Amino acid sequence: MSEPTETKPTQEQKPVAPVAPAADGQEELNPDGTPLSDNQKKKRAKQAEKERLKAEKAAKVQQQEAQRQADEVDFASQNYGELPLNQSQERHGRTYASLEDVKAENDGKDIFFSARIQTSRTPSAKFVFLTLRHAFFCVQAVLAQAPEKVSKQMVKWAATLPSESIVQVQGTISKVSKPIESSTVTNKDAEIKVSKIFLVSKVAPSAPQPFYVDDATRSEAEIEASQSTDRPMPGIPMDLRLDNRILDLRTTTNQAIFRVQHGISKLFREYLEQREFVEIHTPKLQGAATESGASVFKVSYFKGNAFLAQSPQLHKQMAIAADFGKVYEIGPVFRAEDSNTPRHMTEFMGLDLEMAFDEHYHEVLELLGDLFLFIFRELPKRYSKEIATVRKQFPSDDFLVPDKLVRLEFPEAVKMLREAGQELGDYDDLSTEQERVLGKIVREKYQSDFFMLDKFPMAVRPFYTMPDPKDENYSNSYDFFMRGQEIMSGAQRVHDADLLVKQMAKVGISEESMQHYVEGFRMGCPPHAGGGIGLERVLMFFLGITNIRRTSMFPRDPKRLAP
Amino acid sequence: MSEPTETKPTQEQKPVAPVAPAADGQEELNPDGTPLSDNQKKKRAKQAEKERLKAEKAAKVQQQEAQRQADEVDFASQNYGELPLNQSQERHGRTYASLEDVKAENDGKDIFFSARIQTSRTPSAKFVFLTLRHAFFCVQAVLAQAPEKVSKQMVKWAATLPSESIVQVQGTISKVSKPIESSTVTNKDAEIKVSKIFLVSKVAPSAPQPFYVDDATRSEAEIEASQSTDRPMPGIPMDLRLDNRILDLRTTTNQAIFRVQHGISKLFREYLEQREFVEIHTPKLQGAATESGASVFKVSYFKGNAFLAQSPQLHKQMAIAADFGKVYEIGPVFRAEDSNTPRHMTEFMGLDLEMAFDEHYHEVLELLGDLFLFIFRELPKRYSKEIATVRKQFPSDDFLVPDKLVRLEFPEAVKMLREAGQELGDYDDLSTEQERVLGKIVREKYQSDFFMLDKFPMAVRPFYTMPDPKDENYSNSYDFFMRGQEIMSGAQRVHDADLLVKQMAKVGISEESMQHYVEGFRMGCPPHAGGGIGLERVLMFFLGITNIRRTSMFPRDPKRLAP
């Protein structure tokens, strides 16, 4: 298992010249029996002294060599090395711990785990300092020479492991006297004293190394502050990150972001399933470019063409006409819009729902509002560690959740905006800037980062929107906002075929082009309303992240189809 | 609210000819004072009698007319009629009941609900028999004339409502003395006595009526048996159903099928989330046609092309290389295969998972097997009513779930098949027929409709499959089967870049064409395994349904892109 140790041939000791031993107390004689002359005696004494010194030196060399040999046998060879390619040969059933366990209260406990090497530092031949990362935890670890346990060779080997290598580690959790300073280490009050370390997966010498995960984890503020020091830190540009997304996704921040993303869809489902919604899957391949031809991708479909669904709108309504009552879908939506902004992608995840109601579309509006309150209240409870991890790199204020739903009607919002100096007509749609301003006004007035804007002008909504019964300039439709940005659009839909055809005609859509959709209503359909939520947008605004690409695992935009 | 009642003008009573009144006891005289002749007296008496009869008749007509008028005022006008188009004007907050409540134990209780009219029958002017359907329940209801409650007009109006109209009904649950015979009524021991009925959504006269939902709900056996009777029932061909899928989906059977579909994905998630899997969403738009160019759809992407992902294989592995550890995805997969069979669709739902393991890919294989046992055991517990509803139309045996996972190795399966008379080479893939035969052998031997076939020959598996460490003719890969048909394919994947590139080269795939994927492994990747499950196939084989189109809400195949 260990690297081959270097063994040199043992140095041969030169033989000492033969001298007849002098018996204690007896005088030394010449071979002919005559006593030695004074000169002879001096010479002999000199030679003896020389040989003694020589022997002494030789003995010392021999002793050193023995020590060196002993060292090179490497008493620690079983404690480190490269594991063979795992092709599933053995099962020991060992339990792997989470790095979350590395904390002061576990001081002295053994731990066994696998992790990536995030950074490696070797201040002397006797130590290696590593930071080890797994999921969204990053801990400090020390491998130090120790008699009978950690050999010089072991330290030397560990020091050669490149960052991003995956290692299997045996060690002891050890409380530290003062908090670990590194901004990228997440567990501050304990470290690991490593006793065994094996390489599970190595980083190839030919692997790209566009940046270090450690650097990719730093906040803007930290990078900024470092520029005036002697160790300025590099900022990692967005495109470099996305071009090397696998590496980028390994940061503790990204590990946390996508767990919060999962949290949102999980809470969305949890809330709806408690209310007996049925999950549906509607086709992404469509026979016609329906809702709005301009922003639809065309697909070669055998000898003809198909189009990618730009939302499940038509089919989720068909599911209502088909009596499913309350439906939801989580699926990709495709938009062929050539928008290169921090808010647009060509493919994103839609959280869609549609619901037949009994009396009033506010039954649906209120359910949707309550659904969001549920998500906003549960996320900080269930994902507190993940949110805290994200905030280290992307500091943001807590998302203000109101006690009671805030619902504004459109004319009210227009009035508030005009009072704030914005100019807009009664039936104009809001600009992105006006949405932001409105978000700020609502935040101050209601202490809420979330509100619902109801009763949009009919003119700015799609043909399938139900007009307001009292004033046909308005409609039974709504948008929801987080931090002043739209995250959901919804409405009561027209469920009467004649009215629908009339509204389609106004925008130049023929009944024939949407035959099945219209037929669904001719065959009877309950009144219904719903909404479409952008998953990445909810995630982005909840965490206060400014580019939507950070909230999509492998984002797609007009210029990016890889990785 | 009620239909305008017909009012005719009151019949005028003709004036009687003037006769001088005879004072009591005084003889009647001629105008000249002479007494009346006998002849005159007789004539007068005759005329008087005639007028008396005439007046009597007139009074009777008058009385009848008054009665008729009283009838036409319609004492029940508040109890029925067409509701205005629901544009959300009022909120009463009434609670709508489920048709599930219509059962003998609720005898005498009031019920208020909305439902579709499935069938309507009017044996006399005094009754309408309706079957009313909501979700996967269908009940019998009677509207019968009753003094002061249900008028003749009300019965007449209700009788005109076409099937598939949506009505709001107030009534009383009433136990029936013997089970309701109709095969399409689901609640057999009680019916509803209707006291109020309003039309919520009408079926347009121009609506297509390709078939009745009632007929679309019958089993093959019932249709077959009816052919020799005087009321043969129509079978509804698959294409007619799919062309009118909204109508077809309304059958209690389809309402149940898609609730069981939801159950499968819900249980899939529930199991994986308990084990800390992270839900991911990988892009369906790909820059290159990677896994196998032949079966990939091409998309026009701005000035270039994109391709639709034929599975999340590459990206879910990238998520493992990016340290997400255990991931799952539920999303559409696209196959541009021109296969027109009952088992193929061009778009279907993939339940995918991928997992870094510690020591052996059997950790993943066993988790997957256990996941299926969980699904198979929970479905009949949580969806017993839905499964029973489906079986009325599609009778099938209970799906046999083993106590202990059945895992065969490939050479063992080859041996069993040869013993059963099948011919195949050691390293040949199994034919569909051989899979069925193997399914039967396993069912008999292990009393199980589910088994795992492990250690497939390397030659029949994709390039990213890890070879068996002891015999490179085999691989660490597996398929799972239900009722002798494949529902999942999986394997340990090659996580070493050099081995991967070698295996890619063997099948003629260049490293450049899959640069990001290979780089993920060069940058270090834990050993991992996973699998891809076809949702519709699991649903189909669990319920014993023979055409996969029945298990997809809006199926897509080479010839079908609508509705």
Interface residues (C-beta under 8 A of the other chain):
Chain A: L85 N86 Q87 S88 Q89 E90 R91 H92 G93 R94 Y96 S114 R116 R133 H134 A135 E164 S165 I166 V200 S201 K202 V203 A204 S206 A207 P208 N244 R245 I246 L247 L249 R250 N254 Q255 F258 R259 Q261 H262 S265 K266 R269 E273 V278 E279 I280 H281 T282 P283 K284 L285 Q286 G287 A288 F297 K298 V299 S300 Y301 F302 A306 L308 H315 M318 A319 A321 A322 D323 F324 G325 I330 G331 P332 F334 A336 D338 T346 E347 M349 F357 D358 E359 H360 Y361 H362 E363 M466 P467 D468 P469 N476 Q492 H495 D496 A497 D498 L499 H516 Y517 E519 G520 R522 M523 G524 C525 P526 P527 L535 S552 M553 F554 P555 R556 P558 L561 A562 P563
Chain B: L85 N86 Q87 S88 Q89 E90 R91 H92 G93 R94 Y96 S114 R116 R133 H134 A135 E164 S165 I166 V200 S201 K202 V203 A204 S206 A207 P208 N244 R245 I246 L247 L249 R250 N254 Q255 F258 R259 Q261 H262 S265 K266 R269 E273 V278 E279 I280 H281 T282 P283 K284 L285 Q286 G287 A288 F297 K298 V299 S300 Y301 F302 A306 L308 H315 M318 A319 A321 A322 D323 F324 G325 I330 G331 P332 F334 A336 D338 T346 E347 M349 F357 D358 E359 H360 Y361 H362 E363 M466 P467 D468 P469 N476 Q492 H495 D496 A497 D498 L499 H516 Y517 E519 G520 R522 M523 G524 C525 P526 P527 L535 S552 M553 F554 P555 R556 P558 L561 A562 P563
